[in-house]
Amino acid sequence: MKIVYISQIRIPARNAHGFQIINMCAAFAAQGIAVELLVPWRNNLLKDDPFDFYHVPKNFKIQKVPAIDLYFLRFVPEKISSFVLLFSFLI
């Protein structure tokens, strides 16, 4: 069995949802399931290795998919940035 977990978050992230997603992937992989986490490539101030940051074993794969991240452009409204990121990630 293989699970492809798709999430539109920054990895690593200081928020609880990043912690939950990484730990779910690690738990599935510990049960012998092949797990791949797909996340968009986004600007991120945290440069740590996600496995070290969350203290989980490297028993699954994290794949960063190209996406257009406009959040660093402060003059672009947040709703437009979210829309562009979502649809560029889906393509």
mmCIF file as gemmi writes it, N, C-alpha and C atoms, coordinates in Angstrom:
data_model
loop_
_atom_site.group_PDB
_atom_site.id
_atom_site.type_symbol
_atom_site.label_atom_id
_atom_site.label_alt_id
_atom_site.label_comp_id
_atom_site.label_asym_id
_atom_site.label_entity_id
_atom_site.label_seq_id
_atom_site.pdbx_PDB_ins_code
_atom_site.Cartn_x
_atom_site.Cartn_y
_atom_site.Cartn_z
_atom_site.occupancy
_atom_site.B_iso_or_equiv
_atom_site.pdbx_formal_charge
_atom_site.auth_seq_id
_atom_site.auth_asym_id
_atom_site.pdbx_PDB_model_num
ATOM 1 N N . MET Axp A 1 ? 0.846 -1.172 0 1 0 ? 1 A 1
ATOM 2 C CA . MET Axp A 1 ? 0 0 0 1 0 ? 1 A 1
ATOM 3 C C . MET Axp A 1 ? 0.894 1.238 0 1 0 ? 1 A 1
ATOM 4 N N . LYS Axp A 2 ? 0.405 2.287 -0.662 1 0 ? 2 A 1
ATOM 5 C CA . LYS Axp A 2 ? 1.139 3.55 -0.7 1 0 ? 2 A 1
ATOM 6 C C . LYS Axp A 2 ? 0.167 4.683 -0.417 1 0 ? 2 A 1
ATOM 7 N N . ILE Axp A 3 ? 0.599 5.622 0.422 1 0 ? 3 A 1
ATOM 8 C CA . ILE Axp A 3 ? -0.191 6.817 0.727 1 0 ? 3 A 1
ATOM 9 C C . ILE Axp A 3 ? 0.577 8.028 0.218 1 0 ? 3 A 1
ATOM 10 N N . VAL Axp A 4 ? -0.109 8.854 -0.556 1 0 ? 4 A 1
ATOM 11 C CA . VAL Axp A 4 ? 0.444 10.142 -0.974 1 0 ? 4 A 1
ATOM 12 C C . VAL Axp A 4 ? -0.35 11.195 -0.224 1 0 ? 4 A 1
ATOM 13 N N . TYR Axp A 5 ? 0.285 11.838 0.732 1 0 ? 5 A 1
ATOM 14 C CA . TYR Axp A 5 ? -0.353 12.859 1.581 1 0 ? 5 A 1
ATOM 15 C C . TYR Axp A 5 ? -0.052 14.211 0.949 1 0 ? 5 A 1
ATOM 16 N N . ILE Axp A 6 ? -1.088 14.908 0.509 1 0 ? 6 A 1
ATOM 17 C CA . ILE Axp A 6 ? -0.926 16.199 -0.155 1 0 ? 6 A 1
ATOM 18 C C . ILE Axp A 6 ? -1.38 17.297 0.792 1 0 ? 6 A 1
ATOM 19 N N . SER Axp A 7 ? -0.511 18.265 1.017 1 0 ? 7 A 1
ATOM 20 C CA . SER Axp A 7 ? -0.848 19.361 1.916 1 0 ? 7 A 1
ATOM 21 C C . SER Axp A 7 ? -0.22 20.655 1.421 1 0 ? 7 A 1
ATOM 22 N N . GLN Axp A 8 ? -0.96 21.736 1.535 1 0 ? 8 A 1
ATOM 23 C CA . GLN Axp A 8 ? -0.479 23.039 1.065 1 0 ? 8 A 1
ATOM 24 C C . GLN Axp A 8 ? 0.067 23.85 2.244 1 0 ? 8 A 1
ATOM 25 N N . ILE Axp A 9 ? 1.116 23.343 2.894 1 0 ? 9 A 1
ATOM 26 C CA . ILE Axp A 9 ? 1.706 24.027 4.043 1 0 ? 9 A 1
ATOM 27 C C . ILE Axp A 9 ? 3.208 24.188 3.84 1 0 ? 9 A 1
ATOM 28 N N . ARG Axp A 10 ? 3.785 25.048 4.648 1 0 ? 10 A 1
ATOM 29 C CA . ARG Axp A 10 ? 5.246 25.151 4.69 1 0 ? 10 A 1
ATOM 30 C C . ARG Axp A 10 ? 5.759 24.024 5.576 1 0 ? 10 A 1
ATOM 31 N N . ILE Axp A 11 ? 6.855 23.425 5.15 1 0 ? 11 A 1
ATOM 32 C CA . ILE Axp A 11 ? 7.511 22.402 5.957 1 0 ? 11 A 1
ATOM 33 C C . ILE Axp A 11 ? 8.976 22.788 6.059 1 0 ? 11 A 1
ATOM 34 N N . PRO Axp A 12 ? 9.536 22.937 7.229 1 0 ? 12 A 1
ATOM 35 C CA . PRO Axp A 12 ? 8.887 22.865 8.538 1 0 ? 12 A 1
ATOM 36 C C . PRO Axp A 12 ? 8.091 24.126 8.843 1 0 ? 12 A 1
ATOM 37 N N . ALA Axp A 13 ? 7.16 23.974 9.774 1 0 ? 13 A 1
ATOM 38 C CA . ALA Axp A 13 ? 6.327 25.09 10.22 1 0 ? 13 A 1
ATOM 39 C C . ALA Axp A 13 ? 6.227 25.04 11.738 1 0 ? 13 A 1
ATOM 40 N N . ARG Axp A 14 ? 6.079 26.179 12.346 1 0 ? 14 A 1
ATOM 41 C CA . ARG Axp A 14 ? 5.958 26.221 13.807 1 0 ? 14 A 1
ATOM 42 C C . ARG Axp A 14 ? 4.533 25.951 14.273 1 0 ? 14 A 1
ATOM 43 N N . ASN Axp A 15 ? 3.598 25.889 13.352 1 0 ? 15 A 1
ATOM 44 C CA . ASN Axp A 15 ? 2.196 25.673 13.704 1 0 ? 15 A 1
ATOM 45 C C . ASN Axp A 15 ? 1.933 24.2 14.015 1 0 ? 15 A 1
ATOM 46 N N . ALA Axp A 16 ? 0.831 23.958 14.699 1 0 ? 16 A 1
ATOM 47 C CA . ALA Axp A 16 ? 0.473 22.599 15.1 1 0 ? 16 A 1
ATOM 48 C C . ALA Axp A 16 ? 0.137 21.718 13.904 1 0 ? 16 A 1
ATOM 49 N N . HIS Axp A 17 ? -0.403 22.289 12.831 1 0 ? 17 A 1
ATOM 50 C CA . HIS Axp A 17 ? -0.787 21.455 11.693 1 0 ? 17 A 1
ATOM 51 C C . HIS Axp A 17 ? 0.436 20.821 11.026 1 0 ? 17 A 1
ATOM 52 N N . GLY Axp A 18 ? 1.563 21.505 10.999 1 0 ? 18 A 1
ATOM 53 C CA . GLY Axp A 18 ? 2.781 20.914 10.456 1 0 ? 18 A 1
ATOM 54 C C . GLY Axp A 18 ? 3.251 19.739 11.302 1 0 ? 18 A 1
ATOM 55 N N . PHE Axp A 19 ? 3.199 19.91 12.611 1 0 ? 19 A 1
ATOM 56 C CA . PHE Axp A 19 ? 3.566 18.843 13.55 1 0 ? 19 A 1
ATOM 57 C C . PHE Axp A 19 ? 2.66 17.629 13.359 1 0 ? 19 A 1
ATOM 58 N N . GLN Axp A 20 ? 1.359 17.871 13.24 1 0 ? 20 A 1
ATOM 59 C CA . GLN Axp A 20 ? 0.388 16.786 13.08 1 0 ? 20 A 1
ATOM 60 C C . GLN Axp A 20 ? 0.61 16.035 11.768 1 0 ? 20 A 1
ATOM 61 N N . ILE Axp A 21 ? 0.816 16.753 10.682 1 0 ? 21 A 1
ATOM 62 C CA . ILE Axp A 21 ? 0.985 16.116 9.375 1 0 ? 21 A 1
ATOM 63 C C . ILE Axp A 21 ? 2.249 15.264 9.34 1 0 ? 21 A 1
ATOM 64 N N . ILE Axp A 22 ? 3.356 15.797 9.83 1 0 ? 22 A 1
ATOM 65 C CA . ILE Axp A 22 ? 4.619 15.046 9.846 1 0 ? 22 A 1
ATOM 66 C C . ILE Axp A 22 ? 4.497 13.801 10.719 1 0 ? 22 A 1
ATOM 67 N N . ASN Axp A 23 ? 3.87 13.932 11.877 1 0 ? 23 A 1
ATOM 68 C CA . ASN Axp A 23 ? 3.724 12.776 12.764 1 0 ? 23 A 1
ATOM 69 C C . ASN Axp A 23 ? 2.775 11.729 12.206 1 0 ? 23 A 1
ATOM 70 N N . MET Axp A 24 ? 1.743 12.138 11.48 1 0 ? 24 A 1
ATOM 71 C CA . MET Axp A 24 ? 0.855 11.167 10.83 1 0 ? 24 A 1
ATOM 72 C C . MET Axp A 24 ? 1.619 10.385 9.759 1 0 ? 24 A 1
ATOM 73 N N . CYS Axp A 25 ? 2.403 11.076 8.961 1 0 ? 25 A 1
ATOM 74 C CA . CYS Axp A 25 ? 3.198 10.407 7.926 1 0 ? 25 A 1
ATOM 75 C C . CYS Axp A 25 ? 4.191 9.427 8.551 1 0 ? 25 A 1
ATOM 76 N N . ALA Axp A 26 ? 4.856 9.845 9.62 1 0 ? 26 A 1
ATOM 77 C CA . ALA Axp A 26 ? 5.818 8.969 10.302 1 0 ? 26 A 1
ATOM 78 C C . ALA Axp A 26 ? 5.122 7.749 10.902 1 0 ? 26 A 1
ATOM 79 N N . ALA Axp A 27 ? 3.926 7.938 11.453 1 0 ? 27 A 1
ATOM 80 C CA . ALA Axp A 27 ? 3.184 6.82 12.048 1 0 ? 27 A 1
ATOM 81 C C . ALA Axp A 27 ? 2.736 5.823 10.979 1 0 ? 27 A 1
ATOM 82 N N . PHE Axp A 28 ? 2.243 6.316 9.848 1 0 ? 28 A 1
ATOM 83 C CA . PHE Axp A 28 ? 1.865 5.415 8.754 1 0 ? 28 A 1
ATOM 84 C C . PHE Axp A 28 ? 3.082 4.642 8.263 1 0 ? 28 A 1
ATOM 85 N N . ALA Axp A 29 ? 4.209 5.325 8.087 1 0 ? 29 A 1
ATOM 86 C CA . ALA Axp A 29 ? 5.424 4.677 7.603 1 0 ? 29 A 1
ATOM 87 C C . ALA Axp A 29 ? 5.939 3.642 8.601 1 0 ? 29 A 1
ATOM 88 N N . ALA Axp A 30 ? 5.768 3.897 9.893 1 0 ? 30 A 1
ATOM 89 C CA . ALA Axp A 30 ? 6.196 2.94 10.926 1 0 ? 30 A 1
ATOM 90 C C . ALA Axp A 30 ? 5.391 1.643 10.853 1 0 ? 30 A 1
ATOM 91 N N . GLN Axp A 31 ? 4.204 1.705 10.262 1 0 ? 31 A 1
ATOM 92 C CA . GLN Axp A 31 ? 3.364 0.516 10.097 1 0 ? 31 A 1
ATOM 93 C C . GLN Axp A 31 ? 3.693 -0.244 8.81 1 0 ? 31 A 1
ATOM 94 N N . GLY Axp A 32 ? 4.717 0.198 8.099 1 0 ? 32 A 1
ATOM 95 C CA . GLY Axp A 32 ? 5.148 -0.484 6.886 1 0 ? 32 A 1
ATOM 96 C C . GLY Axp A 32 ? 4.507 0.035 5.61 1 0 ? 32 A 1
ATOM 97 N N . ILE Axp A 33 ? 3.804 1.144 5.694 1 0 ? 33 A 1
ATOM 98 C CA . ILE Axp A 33 ? 3.153 1.734 4.529 1 0 ? 33 A 1
ATOM 99 C C . ILE Axp A 33 ? 4.122 2.716 3.873 1 0 ? 33 A 1
ATOM 100 N N . ALA Axp A 34 ? 4.224 2.663 2.559 1 0 ? 34 A 1
ATOM 101 C CA . ALA Axp A 34 ? 5.057 3.626 1.826 1 0 ? 34 A 1
ATOM 102 C C . ALA Axp A 34 ? 4.32 4.961 1.811 1 0 ? 34 A 1
ATOM 103 N N . VAL Axp A 35 ? 4.962 5.995 2.336 1 0 ? 35 A 1
ATOM 104 C CA . VAL Axp A 35 ? 4.324 7.311 2.46 1 0 ? 35 A 1
ATOM 105 C C . VAL Axp A 35 ? 5.162 8.355 1.735 1 0 ? 35 A 1
ATOM 106 N N . GLU Axp A 36 ? 4.465 9.206 0.993 1 0 ? 36 A 1
ATOM 107 C CA . GLU Axp A 36 ? 5.11 10.348 0.346 1 0 ? 36 A 1
ATOM 108 C C . GLU Axp A 36 ? 4.283 11.586 0.669 1 0 ? 36 A 1
ATOM 109 N N . LEU Axp A 37 ? 4.935 12.595 1.232 1 0 ? 37 A 1
ATOM 110 C CA . LEU Axp A 37 ? 4.284 13.862 1.562 1 0 ? 37 A 1
ATOM 111 C C . LEU Axp A 37 ? 4.595 14.86 0.458 1 0 ? 37 A 1
ATOM 112 N N . LEU Axp A 38 ? 3.543 15.363 -0.2 1 0 ? 38 A 1
ATOM 113 C CA . LEU Axp A 38 ? 3.703 16.368 -1.252 1 0 ? 38 A 1
ATOM 114 C C . LEU Axp A 38 ? 3.32 17.724 -0.697 1 0 ? 38 A 1
ATOM 115 N N . VAL Axp A 39 ? 4.272 18.654 -0.731 1 0 ? 39 A 1
ATOM 116 C CA . VAL Axp A 39 ? 4.032 20.02 -0.258 1 0 ? 39 A 1
ATOM 117 C C . VAL Axp A 39 ? 4.555 20.991 -1.306 1 0 ? 39 A 1
ATOM 118 N N . PRO Axp A 40 ? 4.007 22.206 -1.358 1 0 ? 40 A 1
ATOM 119 C CA . PRO Axp A 40 ? 4.522 23.178 -2.316 1 0 ? 40 A 1
ATOM 120 C C . PRO Axp A 40 ? 5.865 23.737 -1.857 1 0 ? 40 A 1
ATOM 121 N N . TRP Axp A 41 ? 6.72 24.061 -2.828 1 0 ? 41 A 1
ATOM 122 C CA . TRP Axp A 41 ? 7.937 24.783 -2.484 1 0 ? 41 A 1
ATOM 123 C C . TRP Axp A 41 ? 7.513 26.208 -2.195 1 0 ? 41 A 1
ATOM 124 N N . ARG Axp A 42 ? 7.801 26.664 -0.97 1 0 ? 42 A 1
ATOM 125 C CA . ARG Axp A 42 ? 7.415 28.015 -0.559 1 0 ? 42 A 1
ATOM 126 C C . ARG Axp A 42 ? 8.589 28.676 0.133 1 0 ? 42 A 1
ATOM 127 N N . ASN Axp A 43 ? 8.581 30.01 0.118 1 0 ? 43 A 1
ATOM 128 C CA . ASN Axp A 43 ? 9.579 30.753 0.887 1 0 ? 43 A 1
ATOM 129 C C . ASN Axp A 43 ? 9.382 30.41 2.357 1 0 ? 43 A 1
ATOM 130 N N . ASN Axp A 44 ? 10.469 30.072 3.03 1 0 ? 44 A 1
ATOM 131 C CA . ASN Axp A 44 ? 10.367 29.642 4.419 1 0 ? 44 A 1
ATOM 132 C C . ASN Axp A 44 ? 11.59 30.142 5.183 1 0 ? 44 A 1
ATOM 133 N N . LEU Axp A 45 ? 11.343 30.8 6.293 1 0 ? 45 A 1
ATOM 134 C CA . LEU Axp A 45 ? 12.448 31.279 7.125 1 0 ? 45 A 1
ATOM 135 C C . LEU Axp A 45 ? 13.123 30.145 7.883 1 0 ? 45 A 1
ATOM 136 N N . LEU Axp A 46 ? 12.398 29.056 8.103 1 0 ? 46 A 1
ATOM 137 C CA . LEU Axp A 46 ? 12.959 27.894 8.797 1 0 ? 46 A 1
ATOM 138 C C . LEU Axp A 46 ? 13.69 27.029 7.778 1 0 ? 46 A 1
ATOM 139 N N . LYS Axp A 47 ? 14.982 26.908 7.917 1 0 ? 47 A 1
ATOM 140 C CA . LYS Axp A 47 ? 15.798 26.16 6.958 1 0 ? 47 A 1
ATOM 141 C C . LYS Axp A 47 ? 16.181 24.778 7.479 1 0 ? 47 A 1
ATOM 142 N N . ASP Axp A 48 ? 15.684 24.39 8.653 1 0 ? 48 A 1
ATOM 143 C CA . ASP Axp A 48 ? 16.032 23.111 9.263 1 0 ? 48 A 1
ATOM 144 C C . ASP Axp A 48 ? 15.511 21.942 8.426 1 0 ? 48 A 1
ATOM 145 N N . ASP Axp A 49 ? 16.166 20.805 8.578 1 0 ? 49 A 1
ATOM 146 C CA . ASP Axp A 49 ? 15.659 19.579 7.988 1 0 ? 49 A 1
ATOM 147 C C . ASP Axp A 49 ? 14.351 19.231 8.695 1 0 ? 49 A 1
ATOM 148 N N . PRO Axp A 50 ? 13.262 18.954 7.973 1 0 ? 50 A 1
ATOM 149 C CA . PRO Axp A 50 ? 11.974 18.682 8.625 1 0 ? 50 A 1
ATOM 150 C C . PRO Axp A 50 ? 12.022 17.515 9.61 1 0 ? 50 A 1
ATOM 151 N N . PHE Axp A 51 ? 12.77 16.473 9.289 1 0 ? 51 A 1
ATOM 152 C CA . PHE Axp A 51 ? 12.842 15.318 10.18 1 0 ? 51 A 1
ATOM 153 C C . PHE Axp A 51 ? 13.534 15.678 11.495 1 0 ? 51 A 1
ATOM 154 N N . ASP Axp A 52 ? 14.58 16.489 11.42 1 0 ? 52 A 1
ATOM 155 C CA . ASP Axp A 52 ? 15.261 16.942 12.633 1 0 ? 52 A 1
ATOM 156 C C . ASP Axp A 52 ? 14.408 17.949 13.403 1 0 ? 52 A 1
ATOM 157 N N . PHE Axp A 53 ? 13.741 18.828 12.689 1 0 ? 53 A 1
ATOM 158 C CA . PHE Axp A 53 ? 12.913 19.858 13.318 1 0 ? 53 A 1
ATOM 159 C C . PHE Axp A 53 ? 11.789 19.237 14.154 1 0 ? 53 A 1
ATOM 160 N N . TYR Axp A 54 ? 11.147 18.196 13.606 1 0 ? 54 A 1
ATOM 161 C CA . TYR Axp A 54 ? 10.016 17.559 14.297 1 0 ? 54 A 1
ATOM 162 C C . TYR Axp A 54 ? 10.417 16.328 15.11 1 0 ? 54 A 1
ATOM 163 N N . HIS Axp A 55 ? 11.688 15.942 15.043 1 0 ? 55 A 1
ATOM 164 C CA . HIS Axp A 55 ? 12.197 14.776 15.789 1 0 ? 55 A 1
ATOM 165 C C . HIS Axp A 55 ? 11.44 13.502 15.419 1 0 ? 55 A 1
ATOM 166 N N . VAL Axp A 56 ? 11.335 13.241 14.128 1 0 ? 56 A 1
ATOM 167 C CA . VAL Axp A 56 ? 10.7 12.014 13.639 1 0 ? 56 A 1
ATOM 168 C C . VAL Axp A 56 ? 11.713 11.254 12.789 1 0 ? 56 A 1
ATOM 169 N N . PRO Axp A 57 ? 11.557 9.929 12.689 1 0 ? 57 A 1
ATOM 170 C CA . PRO Axp A 57 ? 12.488 9.149 11.869 1 0 ? 57 A 1
ATOM 171 C C . PRO Axp A 57 ? 12.31 9.458 10.379 1 0 ? 57 A 1
ATOM 172 N N . LYS Axp A 58 ? 13.383 9.28 9.623 1 0 ? 58 A 1
ATOM 173 C CA . LYS Axp A 58 ? 13.335 9.513 8.17 1 0 ? 58 A 1
ATOM 174 C C . LYS Axp A 58 ? 12.824 8.25 7.48 1 0 ? 58 A 1
ATOM 175 N N . ASN Axp A 59 ? 11.571 7.917 7.739 1 0 ? 59 A 1
ATOM 176 C CA . ASN Axp A 59 ? 11 6.696 7.183 1 0 ? 59 A 1
ATOM 177 C C . ASN Axp A 59 ? 9.959 6.961 6.101 1 0 ? 59 A 1
ATOM 178 N N . PHE Axp A 60 ? 9.873 8.193 5.625 1 0 ? 60 A 1
ATOM 179 C CA . PHE Axp A 60 ? 8.99 8.534 4.511 1 0 ? 60 A 1
ATOM 180 C C . PHE Axp A 60 ? 9.64 9.644 3.699 1 0 ? 60 A 1
ATOM 181 N N . LYS Axp A 61 ? 9.088 9.887 2.527 1 0 ? 61 A 1
ATOM 182 C CA . LYS Axp A 61 ? 9.678 10.853 1.594 1 0 ? 61 A 1
ATOM 183 C C . LYS Axp A 61 ? 8.875 12.147 1.597 1 0 ? 61 A 1
ATOM 184 N N . ILE Axp A 62 ? 9.58 13.28 1.574 1 0 ? 62 A 1
ATOM 185 C CA . ILE Axp A 62 ? 8.943 14.589 1.431 1 0 ? 62 A 1
ATOM 186 C C . ILE Axp A 62 ? 9.338 15.134 0.062 1 0 ? 62 A 1
ATOM 187 N N . GLN Axp A 63 ? 8.336 15.387 -0.765 1 0 ? 63 A 1
ATOM 188 C CA . GLN Axp A 63 ? 8.566 15.915 -2.11 1 0 ? 63 A 1
ATOM 189 C C . GLN Axp A 63 ? 8.028 17.336 -2.186 1 0 ? 63 A 1
ATOM 190 N N . LYS Axp A 64 ? 8.897 18.284 -2.517 1 0 ? 64 A 1
ATOM 191 C CA . LYS Axp A 64 ? 8.471 19.681 -2.675 1 0 ? 64 A 1
ATOM 192 C C . LYS Axp A 64 ? 8.167 19.934 -4.145 1 0 ? 64 A 1
ATOM 193 N N . VAL Axp A 65 ? 6.94 20.361 -4.399 1 0 ? 65 A 1
ATOM 194 C CA . VAL Axp A 65 ? 6.441 20.592 -5.751 1 0 ? 65 A 1
ATOM 195 C C . VAL Axp A 65 ? 6.526 22.088 -6.053 1 0 ? 65 A 1
ATOM 196 N N . PRO Axp A 66 ? 6.967 22.472 -7.246 1 0 ? 66 A 1
ATOM 197 C CA . PRO Axp A 66 ? 7.026 23.901 -7.573 1 0 ? 66 A 1
ATOM 198 C C . PRO Axp A 66 ? 5.647 24.562 -7.477 1 0 ? 66 A 1
ATOM 199 N N . ALA Axp A 67 ? 5.621 25.75 -6.908 1 0 ? 67 A 1
ATOM 200 C CA . ALA Axp A 67 ? 4.389 26.534 -6.783 1 0 ? 67 A 1
ATOM 201 C C . ALA Axp A 67 ? 4.78 28.009 -6.754 1 0 ? 67 A 1
ATOM 202 N N . ILE Axp A 68 ? 3.845 28.853 -7.135 1 0 ? 68 A 1
ATOM 203 C CA . ILE Axp A 68 ? 4.103 30.293 -7.148 1 0 ? 68 A 1
ATOM 204 C C . ILE Axp A 68 ? 3.668 30.876 -5.808 1 0 ? 68 A 1
ATOM 205 N N . ASP Axp A 69 ? 4.633 31.328 -5.03 1 0 ? 69 A 1
ATOM 206 C CA . ASP Axp A 69 ? 4.374 31.876 -3.698 1 0 ? 69 A 1
ATOM 207 C C . ASP Axp A 69 ? 4.55 33.393 -3.74 1 0 ? 69 A 1
ATOM 208 N N . LEU Axp A 70 ? 3.45 34.122 -3.654 1 0 ? 70 A 1
ATOM 209 C CA . LEU Axp A 70 ? 3.489 35.591 -3.72 1 0 ? 70 A 1
ATOM 210 C C . LEU Axp A 70 ? 3.367 36.257 -2.355 1 0 ? 70 A 1
ATOM 211 N N . TYR Axp A 71 ? 3.394 35.481 -1.281 1 0 ? 71 A 1
ATOM 212 C CA . TYR Axp A 71 ? 3.181 36.053 0.048 1 0 ? 71 A 1
ATOM 213 C C . TYR Axp A 71 ? 4.246 37.076 0.437 1 0 ? 71 A 1
ATOM 214 N N . PHE Axp A 72 ? 5.444 36.941 -0.114 1 0 ? 72 A 1
ATOM 215 C CA . PHE Axp A 72 ? 6.502 37.897 0.239 1 0 ? 72 A 1
ATOM 216 C C . PHE Axp A 72 ? 6.274 39.266 -0.409 1 0 ? 72 A 1
ATOM 217 N N . LEU Axp A 73 ? 5.405 39.341 -1.406 1 0 ? 73 A 1
ATOM 218 C CA . LEU Axp A 73 ? 5.069 40.622 -2.039 1 0 ? 73 A 1
ATOM 219 C C . LEU Axp A 73 ? 3.932 41.258 -1.256 1 0 ? 73 A 1
ATOM 220 N N . ARG Axp A 74 ? 4.251 42.172 -0.395 1 0 ? 74 A 1
ATOM 221 C CA . ARG Axp A 74 ? 3.269 42.757 0.522 1 0 ? 74 A 1
ATOM 222 C C . ARG Axp A 74 ? 2.172 43.555 -0.184 1 0 ? 74 A 1
ATOM 223 N N . PHE Axp A 75 ? 2.429 44.008 -1.419 1 0 ? 75 A 1
ATOM 224 C CA . PHE Axp A 75 ? 1.417 44.798 -2.123 1 0 ? 75 A 1
ATOM 225 C C . PHE Axp A 75 ? 0.346 43.923 -2.785 1 0 ? 75 A 1
ATOM 226 N N . VAL Axp A 76 ? 0.571 42.613 -2.862 1 0 ? 76 A 1
ATOM 227 C CA . VAL Axp A 76 ? -0.426 41.701 -3.432 1 0 ? 76 A 1
ATOM 228 C C . VAL Axp A 76 ? -1.381 41.289 -2.313 1 0 ? 76 A 1
ATOM 229 N N . PRO Axp A 77 ? -2.696 41.463 -2.497 1 0 ? 77 A 1
ATOM 230 C CA . PRO Axp A 77 ? -3.652 41.068 -1.456 1 0 ? 77 A 1
ATOM 231 C C . PRO Axp A 77 ? -3.531 39.576 -1.116 1 0 ? 77 A 1
ATOM 232 N N . GLU Axp A 78 ? -3.733 39.255 0.152 1 0 ? 78 A 1
ATOM 233 C CA . GLU Axp A 78 ? -3.552 37.879 0.625 1 0 ? 78 A 1
ATOM 234 C C . GLU Axp A 78 ? -4.459 36.892 -0.099 1 0 ? 78 A 1
ATOM 235 N N . LYS Axp A 79 ? -5.684 37.279 -0.399 1 0 ? 79 A 1
ATOM 236 C CA . LYS Axp A 79 ? -6.597 36.367 -1.099 1 0 ? 79 A 1
ATOM 237 C C . LYS Axp A 79 ? -6.074 36.022 -2.491 1 0 ? 79 A 1
ATOM 238 N N . ILE Axp A 80 ? -5.498 36.99 -3.162 1 0 ? 80 A 1
ATOM 239 C CA . ILE Axp A 80 ? -4.93 36.726 -4.488 1 0 ? 80 A 1
ATOM 240 C C . ILE Axp A 80 ? -3.707 35.825 -4.361 1 0 ? 80 A 1
ATOM 241 N N . SER Axp A 81 ? -2.861 36.078 -3.372 1 0 ? 81 A 1
ATOM 242 C CA . SER Axp A 81 ? -1.686 35.229 -3.142 1 0 ? 81 A 1
ATOM 243 C C . SER Axp A 81 ? -2.101 33.791 -2.864 1 0 ? 81 A 1
ATOM 244 N N . SER Axp A 82 ? -3.131 33.616 -2.047 1 0 ? 82 A 1
ATOM 245 C CA . SER Axp A 82 ? -3.631 32.273 -1.724 1 0 ? 82 A 1
ATOM 246 C C . SER Axp A 82 ? -4.158 31.573 -2.97 1 0 ? 82 A 1
ATOM 247 N N . PHE Axp A 83 ? -4.918 32.293 -3.773 1 0 ? 83 A 1
ATOM 248 C CA . PHE Axp A 83 ? -5.492 31.751 -5.001 1 0 ? 83 A 1
ATOM 249 C C . PHE Axp A 83 ? -4.39 31.312 -5.966 1 0 ? 83 A 1
ATOM 250 N N . VAL Axp A 84 ? -3.39 32.162 -6.171 1 0 ? 84 A 1
ATOM 251 C CA . VAL Axp A 84 ? -2.284 31.843 -7.082 1 0 ? 84 A 1
ATOM 252 C C . VAL Axp A 84 ? -1.499 30.636 -6.568 1 0 ? 84 A 1
ATOM 253 N N . LEU Axp A 85 ? -1.214 30.601 -5.273 1 0 ? 85 A 1
ATOM 254 C CA . LEU Axp A 85 ? -0.478 29.475 -4.69 1 0 ? 85 A 1
ATOM 255 C C . LEU Axp A 85 ? -1.254 28.179 -4.858 1 0 ? 85 A 1
ATOM 256 N N . LEU Axp A 86 ? -2.538 28.204 -4.55 1 0 ? 86 A 1
ATOM 257 C CA . LEU Axp A 86 ? -3.368 27.002 -4.65 1 0 ? 86 A 1
ATOM 258 C C . LEU Axp A 86 ? -3.385 26.462 -6.073 1 0 ? 86 A 1
ATOM 259 N N . PHE Axp A 87 ? -3.677 27.304 -7.037 1 0 ? 87 A 1
ATOM 260 C CA . PHE Axp A 87 ? -3.798 26.819 -8.404 1 0 ? 87 A 1
ATOM 261 C C . PHE Axp A 87 ? -2.457 26.477 -9.04 1 0 ? 87 A 1
ATOM 262 N N . SER Axp A 88 ? -1.397 27.139 -8.662 1 0 ? 88 A 1
ATOM 263 C CA . SER Axp A 88 ? -0.085 26.745 -9.184 1 0 ? 88 A 1
ATOM 264 C C . SER Axp A 88 ? 0.362 25.42 -8.567 1 0 ? 88 A 1
ATOM 265 N N . PHE Axp A 89 ? -0.055 25.149 -7.344 1 0 ? 89 A 1
ATOM 266 C CA . PHE Axp A 89 ? 0.264 23.88 -6.678 1 0 ? 89 A 1
ATOM 267 C C . PHE Axp A 89 ? -0.535 22.732 -7.291 1 0 ? 89 A 1
ATOM 268 N N . LEU Axp A 90 ? -1.768 22.999 -7.691 1 0 ? 90 A 1
ATOM 269 C CA . LEU Axp A 90 ? -2.623 21.958 -8.259 1 0 ? 90 A 1
ATOM 270 C C . LEU Axp A 90 ? -2.196 21.526 -9.657 1 0 ? 90 A 1
ATOM 271 N N . ILE Axp A 91 ? -1.525 22.412 -10.368 1 0 ? 91 A 1
ATOM 272 C CA . ILE Axp A 91 ? -1.165 22.106 -11.765 1 0 ? 91 A 1
ATOM 273 C C . ILE Axp A 91 ? -0.1 21.07 -11.838 1 0 ? 91 A 1
